[in-house]
C-alpha cells in the first residue's frame, strides 16, 4: 500500500526507531540534575546537539530543539522580531510560505505578535506590524533581487522557505540571504522540506526545521540562531535550551532526530537521484495519460521527491478518496478538501489551477513499481470523479452557438463546478464571444483564469455580480 | 541503584514504552489527512484523548495535548489572561507555584504577557499586569479563604498547584476553586505533581499536567479548559488541537500518555499507600539519625511519595554529590546548587531552612530495602559534608564568652558558611547577648531566621551592613 505523502510526514526511519528505543532507557531523566541519570541524559542531549548542528551547518551552541517545526517557526520569528523592535516592525515573507510562517506574519501584522482580537472580547496588545509578501513566478519561485527590493530601513526580519511544501520548488535562499545580509536584516529560513536532503547554503541568520518531515520522530523541531543574530525569546522565561525553547527536553526523540538526520543524509545523494527519476517519470506520464491536467512547480529547481499536478473538472477531495480506495495515499493543496474552503495560497500565488490538485511526495525507498502502479491507477480515478461531476468531454456540445454573451450561473456551487459549467458551454460560444461565469466560490477566482491559460483563451476580468457573487468574464479566441 | 527523584521525571512506565512502540508504527501520519494512514492516526489520537479526559475528569473536547507541562502552563495562563483582558489584568498565584507558573506571572507582570525588556533593546509591548502572590504557612499550604481574599474585581485568573513539587504539600484546590467560582474568576490548577495519583477535585476551570511526571513519555503535556471558560490562544494561529496547541501532534507519545496514566491510576491506591508508609519511615528516621535536620512540608496533607528535609551546616550540592556517590539519586530545592544562587522560592515562602535541602521522591516500585539503604547512607553523607565545611559540633566552643555584640563577618562566603560561622560563635555568647552576621549571600536571609527557629533563639532582624552586605542580628535566649 504505497504512501506518497512524505511531505506531510515521513514514516519513521528505522534508525530513528532504534535510537528512540535506546534513548528511552537512557535519556528519560532531567538533564539539569547532578546525579548519574541526569548526567547520562545530559550526555545524550549534548551529543545529539553536536551531531545535528554539524548536519545543519551551525555551531552546537547556535542550535536548540523545539517541540515541533511549527514551534520553531513561531518562536523563531517572534524572538527575532522582538529583538529588533527598535529597528522596526516590518516583516518580509514570500507569498508561498508554510502556514506556520504566514500565521506568524498575520499575528505580527494584526497585533505585534499577538493574535488579532476575536469575538471573545480580547483586544490587541499594541500596534500591528507591517508585512510584505514577496510574489513568486508561475513556477512558485521568488525572483532574484526580490528580497533586496522588499527590504526597507525598518525591516526587522525576512523569511524564506528553502523549498516549497506544496509544489517542491526550491527558492534562491543563498541569494536572498546575501541580499538580506547586505541590508543588515536577518533571514529566517524555513528548511522543513529540504533539511533531510542537505544543508541550507548562504549566510542565513535563523533556520527552522522539523524532524518528522525527514523520517525523524514527531515532537522535535530545530531552531538555529547564528551568533551575532539578535534574539529575544518571547513569552515566559525558561532556563532550558538556552532560554529559547521552554519545557522539559524530549531527549529520546532528540537522540532519534540526530541519528535519523545523519542516516537520511548518508543516503540523500543516491536516494535523491533515484526519486528524482521517478518524479520525472510522473511529470512526463501524467499529462500523457490524463487529459486536462497541469503539472505545477519549477521543473528543474525542485525537491527530488515531490511533484504536484492539478486536474481540470475534478473535486480534489473526491480524487484523494478515489486514489485512497485504489491504495495510494497522496495529499492535496486543493480548495476542494473538507478542511478548508479557500484555495491553496501557494497555487493562488503562482496563478495556477487549484482544482483537482494532487501532491505526490515519495518517501525514501519508494519503488519504481509503486510509481508505475500509481500511474496506471490515476487515469481511471480522475475519469471516475469527472464522470460523477458531469465534466464535459471536449467538443461534446451540440447546440447552436448562442448569440451575445453566455451567462453561466454557478452561484452556490462549489469548486470545480463553476469551471465545469464554463467548459460545458464554451464550445457553443462563437470565437470572439464571451462567457460570464457567476460564482461565489473563492476558488473560481483562481481556477477560471487558470483554465483560460490552459485552454489558450482570454480571461477578461471580474466584476461584482447580482446575488452576492462575482462575474468572471472569458472571451473565446480560438 | 535507587532513583529517588520521581518528582523531576519518573522512569518510563513499561506500559508507556509498550504503547509508544505500537503507536510508532501506527500513529506517525498526519491525522488531518484523508488517507488510511491519516485516519489511523486520527483514531489513535481520538482514543487517547477520550481515555485521558476521563482520567482527568473532563470532556474530550475540553482537553488538548501540548508539547510539555511547561507549555501547557504557559499557554494556558496566556490564553486565559488574554480572553479576560476586559475583566482586568490582575493575576493571583500562590507563592509556592512551579517556576512555569511564576515565570508566566512575571511575564504578565512585566509586560502584559511579554517578557520584560532586556539588554537587547527590546521594549515592553504594553502596560504590565498586576500579580498577587498568596502566602503559605510553614507547611507550605495556602490558608482556607486566602484565594477569596486575594480576588479583586479586576482579577482575570487565579492559579494554584494541586500539590507542591518541592515539599509535597497538597493545596486546598477544591476550596480555592469554589472561592474562585463564587467570584466568577477562572482557576487554573497546575496538577503536574498529582495527576498520576488521582483527578483534581473541585470546579476548576483550567488544568495543566505533564506526562513524564507520572511515568509517561517526555514531550506531552495536558491542558484542559472546561466549557464556559473563556480562552483566547495567544500567539500565531494553528488549526490543530482546537487551536490551543500549535504544531504537529506527537501521537505515539500521546498514546503512551493515555496508556500510562490509566496504568498508574490503576495502581495508585495500593502504590500510594505503600509509598506513604516508606515516606513516613523517612520522615521519622531522618531526624533521629541526622542531627540538626528539619523535615519540611505538611506532614499529613501531602503527596504519598515525596519528602523534603533540610540539614543545617550543609552545602546542598555537596550532599547531593555524596549521596550520588553512595548510589542514591535525589534532588534539592536548595540555594546551594550550581544552577542558581538564590534560595528555593518555595522554602523561602514557607520560612523554613533552605540549606542542605534534600528532596526524596520515590517512583512506583521503590522497595523498602532501597529506602533502608538510603536511611543508612544518609548520616555519613551529611557528616562528611559537615566535616569538610568545618561545621560546629554542639557545645564545642571552648573560648570565653565575648562581651557585647559578637560580629561574624561572612561577607563573600556562600551558603551554608554564614550559618556555620554563626553557630560556631553562638555557644560563646552569653544568654541575652547578640550576634550580628554580615553576609551578602541571599540564602542567609532565609537560613539565619530558620536557624533561630530550629534552635529556639530570637531572630532580631536585619540591617544594611558596610561593605554591601546585610547584617542579621540574633539574640541568645537560652
Interface residues (C-beta under 8 A of the other chain):
Chain A: X1 X3 X5 X8 X9 X10 X11 X12 X17 X20 X21 X24 X25 X28 X29 X30 X32 X33 X34 X35 X36 X37 X38 X67 X68 X69 X70 X71 X74 X78 X82 X83 X85 X86 X99 X100 X103 X104 X106 X107 X112 X113 X114 X115 X118 X120 X121 X122 X123 X125 X126 X210 X212 X217 X218 X219 X221 X230 X231 X232 X233 X234 X235 X236 X237 X238 X239 X246 X247 X248 X249 X250 X251 X252 X253 X317 X320 X321 X323 X324 X328 X329 X330 X331 X337 X338 X339
Chain B: X1 X3 X5 X8 X9 X10 X11 X12 X17 X20 X21 X24 X25 X28 X29 X30 X32 X33 X34 X35 X36 X37 X38 X67 X68 X69 X70 X71 X74 X78 X82 X83 X85 X86 X99 X100 X103 X104 X106 X107 X112 X113 X114 X115 X118 X120 X121 X122 X123 X125 X126 X210 X212 X217 X218 X219 X221 X230 X231 X232 X233 X234 X235 X236 X237 X238 X239 X246 X247 X248 X249 X250 X251 X252 X253 X317 X320 X321 X323 X324 X328 X329 X330 X331 X337 X338 X339
